[in-house]
Amino acid sequence: MKSITDSLKSSFKGRLKYNKNGDLSELMVHLSPPPLSRCHEESPLSKSQTSFNSFDEETTTCDRSFSSDYDSNIHLDNSRQLSDYAFDNKSLSLSCDETEKADLSKEDLRQLSLAKHLNTSQNASSMSPENFFLSTKWNEANAAVDQYRQLKEEGVQLKLSQRKIFMNKHEDFIKAELQKQETELSKRNKDLQSKRHQNLARKVQELQEEGRQQFQKCKEHQEKFKNKLKEIAKGKEELAIEEQKRQQHLQLNSILKTLDSDRKTFVALRDNYGHKDLLPDAVNKDKDLLDRLCSDVVEKMRTVQSAHSVPTEDIDKLQDHITKSQTILQQLKKLIDATDAKVKAEEEKKKEEQKKAAALKKQEEDKKQKEAASDFKVQAFKYTLEEKSVKAKKLSEVEASIKPFIDNPQMKQYRFDLQRAVNTTINAISGISGAHLMDKLKKLHMLLSGQNLEVSGKYISIKNAPEALLFCQNLVAKMLVKKGEEQVTSKHESAFAIAAVVVGLWVNFPIIGELFLAHLYVLCPYVLPYYATRQDGQSNTDYFKSAGYKINEDGSVEEQDKFLRRMSGLMRLYTACMIVNPPNLAGNKHPHGVEHAWMWLARTMNLEPHPDITAAAIYDMLAVTGHYLFKQYKVQFIKLLYVLCKSYFPSLKNISVTSATVGRLEVFLEKSLQTASIPVPEGMLAHDFWSTS
């Protein structure tokens, strides 16, 4: 038996010789077996078989096997035909047109077509006719092919009938399934409708039940509302009662406050009266009556608080208690006025007697003063004492006027604010520039004029109390003297800036100048000049205080050198006030000009000198005011210096304790007489000082 490879090699296609330049496409067409569609008409079932491929996998597999078997068998038959038979090229040289005209069988037409193709291929590829031949078994092969085709067609018909049966079964199956689904759908719809009816019935029942419950709740709420209305009505009644009680309580409380106020006023007038021992015993009985009136009101208030209202008639009766208490208070005031008048008459009588005694005493003193006036030194001392007495009296009057304001605890914060406004401004006084000094002067002027002064973000004014102005004036004068005592003592040049502020305020507020001198006389009596003398029975402490010394906490007296430096600082401040010219002085007379320096020198030279302090005071006075005394008095001042140097200075030298103080004055006087001039004091404010910024 031949293998497949040998069969293929012996076939017609296997014996073809390959020609590189030849065209075998046409030959291969004619050598390929004809399609099955040329042999029979295709059945309508076979055309529509593909439309059923999606219904069943078995149908698809059957179609694929049928087509595959049919195609492989046709190709195998063609291969066998070409391997067993050959054609004569000359006997099969019919044209295609003649073949179409003749009515030949299918087998003859296939032979003619193959012969035509062989002739064409021979001409195209230059093949010899010896390579082609026709088999003697052509008819047998053709018959075999027809038989095979018939078998195949029968097989196809069988498969088509089977397929039709399958399709019918499939159609029946689909109809059954559709019927089944329709039945299930109908049943499902019925079940769904049944469930809907049941749910609807259940919901209706629930709604009915809910309606009954809501109706029951409405009835309950209605009952509660009725009860609530009853409670509200009851509450209104209680509120009305409470309001009545509250109004009664307020009335009683007002009555009690009035009675208590009258009682306290009565007690205060009685207890604070200076002559209460002169009042009659009826005053104490009136006090007991006021207490009983207050007790009655308190008892009624307790009745109201214990949930019982008081009749209106009782309230009206209690109103009469106010009239009684005011009547009692007026009677006490009349008694006090009558007693005061009686006491005043007695006091005036005593004053008349005292005036007579004082007049007699004054006559005696005037007599003594007239006798002492003959002595010039005594006369100068008299003027000094008078001035000292006037300033001391003025200071005591001011301090007495502001004492209630100082002792008032309610004004403590206000006093503190005023003190801060004054102290802050005065402590900032400095000769840095004219603008700086002018700012401090303006601030003090604003405060004393009643304007608002801002200090540390707070506005301060003296209009909040009637005593505030006098308090600030006295405080300003005192603090300026204190600043001179503390600052000028160590730095003499600073005296002129402080003096400029003193004189600037002195021009607009004369009382400040008087208080400034009064405080200055207390700390440094030598600016008068005044030399304290020891009185009979006077202690050392009191004597040294009157002389200007400070007494330490341990009772010791201030050291001499510290005392002299402090007195020198105060003298420098006093003398600087005589020569400075603040900007607001233009067009006004100097309140304490350089003529007071001449008066001071004259008074000092008419008094007996004291060790060291007199020499130090004269030196400070001449060192500060000497230049201006030269300019104003000229030759007369030179004569005064000459008398001072020749007549008064030897007395100073004889009683001096420390030679430094006297020696400094001696050198100064000699130089001044030799040059007939005294230089401008160091630190004096220049003419353009106030224009500097």
C-alpha positions, 0 to 999 in steps of 0.5 A: 500500500502506497504512503500518502507522500508517494501518492502525492508525488505520483499525482498530477500536481506532484508530477508538475515541473516547476518553472520559475518564469511560468505562470501556474495560477491558471493551470492550478485553477483548472486542475483544482476540483470543482466546488460542490455547488456546481454538482447540485443545487444547494438545499434551502435548509443547508443555506439557513443552517447557520441561523441555528448555530446559536441554539445548540452546541451539537448542531454547530459540531455537526455542521462543522464535521459535515463541511470538513468531511465533504471538502476533504473527500472532494479534494481527495477524489480530485487528487486520485483523478489527476494521479490515474488519468491523463489527456491527449493534448490534440484530442481535447483542443476544443475552445471554450466558446464551442464547449459553451455552444454544445450541449454536453454532459458535466463529465465531458465539460470537465474533460474539455476544460481540463484539456483546454487548461493543459494546452494553455499551460503547455504554451505558457510553460513550453512543456512537451506533450509527452508529459500529459496522458489520459487514463483509460479508467476515466469513466470508472473514476467518474462513475465512482465520483458520482457514486460518492457524490450521491452517497454524500448527498444522501448523507446530507439529506439524512443530516438535514432531516435529522436537523429538521427533527432536532429543530422541531424538537427545539421549537417544541421545547421553546414553546413548552418553556414559553408556556411554562414561563407564562404560567409562572409569570401569571402565578407570580402576578397573582401572588403579587396582587395577593400580597399587595391586597394583604399589605394594603389591608394591613396598612389600613388596619394600622392606620385605623389603629393609629387613628384610634391612638391619636384620638386617645392622645388628643383626649389625654392632651385635652385633659392635660390642657384643661388641668394646665389652664386650671394651674395657670389660673391658680398661678395667676391668683398666687402671682397676684397675691405675691405681687400684692405682698411684694408691693407691700414689702416695698412700701414697708421697706421704703418706710423703714429706710426713711425711719432708719435714716431719720433715726441715724441722722438723729443719733449722729446729730446728738452724738456729734454735737459738741455740747450734747450734755446741754441737751434736755432728757427728752432727746433720749426719749425721742430716740427710744420712740424712733426705735419703736417706730422702726420695730413696728415696721420690721414686725409688719415686714415679717408678717408679709414674709410669712405668707400673710398680706397686711391690710391697707389700713395698717400700711397707711398707719405706718406712713404716719410714722414717717411724719412722727420721725421727721417731727422728732428730727426737726425738734432736735435740730431746733434744740441744737440751734438754740443751744448753739446760740446760747453757747455762741453768746457765751463764746462771744463774751469770752472773745470780747474779754480776750480782745481787751486783754490782747489789746492791752498786750499789744499796747505794751508790745507796741511800746516796746517796739517803739523803744527798740526802733531807735536801734537800726539793727533791731528795725531790720530784724523787725521787718524780717520777723514780720515777713516770716510771720506773714508767710507762716500765717499764709501757709498755715491758713492754706494747710488748714483749708485743705486739711478736710480734703486730705483727710477725706478717705473718699478723695484718696484716689483723686489726691493720688492722681493730682499728686502724680500729675504734679510730681511727674511734671516737676520731676521731669524739669530739666534745662535740656532745651527750651521746648522741653522746659516750656512743655513742663511749664505749660502742663503745670499751667494747664493743671492749675487753670482747670484744664484736663492734663493727660498723665499715663493715659488718664486725664486729670482735672482740678474741677472734681473738688473745690479744694483741689486747686488750693491743694495743687497750688500748695503741692506745686510750691512745696515740690519745687522747693523740695526739688531745689533741696535735692537736685540743686544741692549737688548740681548748682546749674540746675537751679535756673531751669527750676527757677524759670518754672517757679517764676513762670507760675508766679507771674500767673498764679501769685499765690504759688510765689507766696507759698514757694517762699513760705515753704522755702523759709521753713527749710532755709530761714537764711533766705529772709535772712533769719537766725534762730535764737534759743528760747528759754526751755527749748530743747536742742532738737527744736532749736536746730529744727528752727535753724534749718537742720535736719534731725536723723531718726536716731535723734542726731543732728545733721552734719555741718558740711551736709547742712551747708551744702543743702542751704547752699542749694536752696540759696541758689534756687532762691537767688536764681528766681531773682534773675531768670526771665521766662517767656511769659514774663514779657511785658510783666513786672518780675514778681521777685526781681534783683532788687530783693538781692540788694534788700537781702544783702542790706538786711544781712549786713545789719545782723550779727553774722553766724559761723559759716552759714552767713559767709556761705549764703553771702557767697551764693547770693553774690555768685548768682546775682552779682553780675546783674546787681553790677548792671543795675546799681553800678557804682552803688553796688561797688560801694556796697561791696566795699563796705561788705569787704572792709566792715562786715567781712572781718566779723565773719572771719573772726567767728568762722569755724571752717576757713574754706567757706570764709576763704572762698568768699574773701577771694571772690570779694577781692577779685570782684573789687579789683575787676569791678565786675562779676561774671555771669553765673554758670548754668544761666539760661541764654537769651535764645534758650527758649527758641531751642528745641 
